[in-house]
């Protein structure tokens, strides 16, 4: 079964909208906490220098395929997942697309196994408990203009950006 998700159907999120979501959720921005509803996935490779969005998870695009199943499990309870690379023109959108397709594949397998178990355990308490543990509906976005756009506005904002090195950005994006 082919996925209905395409690059053109991915939703974009602007830097100001993302910063508002982050600060609204938790002013301390502990995105790696289990209670966080938002996950930011930075897929930059060798250009992962000069800073990053506070609390972002780094999954280089060159190794993403091998780590996708683990990433889907890690983010299963997140309501919002935002992918980005430097410019969010290729790697970020590609990673978001691969993530959505892998998530659909995994959830499809889980749902098929659940239906099989439900048939075998008709009416049992276990089947009723499993029904309550439905996966969280996720909104998956691509950060518009990537980290380059982010750092132009929030690079020096220590609430939102970690490890920022202004001298690396003074002449713009160099890759």
DAKA-V191148 format. One record per residue. SS is DSSP state (H for helix, E for strand, C for the rest). Layout:
# DAKA-V191148
ss:SS
ss:SS
This chain:
# DAKA-V191148
ss:C
ss:C
ss:C
ss:C
ss:C
ss:C
ss:H
ss:H
ss:H
ss:C
ss:E
ss:E
ss:E
ss:C
ss:H
ss:H
ss:H
ss:H
ss:H
ss:H
ss:H
ss:H
ss:H
ss:H
ss:H
ss:C
ss:C
ss:C
ss:C
ss:C
ss:C
ss:C
ss:C
ss:C
ss:C
ss:C
ss:C
ss:E
ss:E
ss:E
ss:E
ss:E
ss:C
ss:C
ss:C
ss:C
ss:C
ss:C
ss:C
ss:C
ss:C
ss:E
ss:E
ss:C
ss:C
ss:C
ss:E
ss:E
ss:C
ss:C
ss:H
ss:H
ss:H
ss:H
ss:H
ss:H
ss:H
ss:H
ss:H
ss:H
ss:H
ss:H
ss:H
ss:H
ss:C
ss:C
ss:C
ss:C
ss:C
ss:E
ss:E
ss:E
ss:E
ss:E
ss:C
ss:C
ss:C
ss:C
ss:C
ss:C
ss:H
ss:H
ss:H
ss:H
ss:H
ss:H
ss:H
ss:H
ss:H
ss:H
ss:H
ss:H
ss:H
ss:H
ss:H
ss:H
ss:H
ss:H
ss:H
ss:H
ss:H
ss:H
ss:H
ss:H
ss:H
ss:H
ss:H
ss:H
ss:H
ss:H
ss:C
ss:C
ss:C
ss:C
ss:H
ss:H
ss:H
ss:H
ss:H
ss:H
ss:H
ss:H
ss:C
ss:C
ss:C
ss:C
ss:C
ss:C
ss:E
ss:E
ss:E
ss:E
ss:E
ss:C
ss:C
ss:H
ss:H
ss:H
ss:H
ss:H
ss:H
ss:H
ss:H
ss:H
ss:C
ss:C
ss:C
ss:C
ss:C
ss:C
ss:E
ss:E
ss:C
ss:C
ss:C
ss:H
ss:H
ss:H
ss:H
ss:C
ss:C
ss:C
ss:C
ss:C
ss:C
